């Protein structure tokens, strides 16, 4: 019986660690804020709509009808996106124009381009 115990313990060796670095805490916090902001389907639709707008900016007056939501609901969602750094706002008269922040979208896109098939698992 002792031979079996020795054989099992010698085979129970952990895999080598990852060869990449951990994401720095500040960057992980920023990515988490972005993910939280995008965890709502309406906000995902808003970012997509703004990102593909021909002029690069959209007046808030067009968004409620485009999305089928009320102005107060739009304001709530846009504040979440703005607080996460995903959009900028520019007040023009009585209306606010929104556009996406390319640098923040780039950070989210870079994070989401993790390998499709992480390394094989040996354990």
Secondary structure, DSSP 8 states (H G I E B T S, - for coil): -HHHHHHHHHH-------SS----HHHHHHHHHHHHHTSSHHHHHHHHHHHT-TTS-EEHHHHHHHHT--HHHHHHHHHHHHHTTSEEEEEETTEEEEEE-HHHHHHHHHHHT--SS------
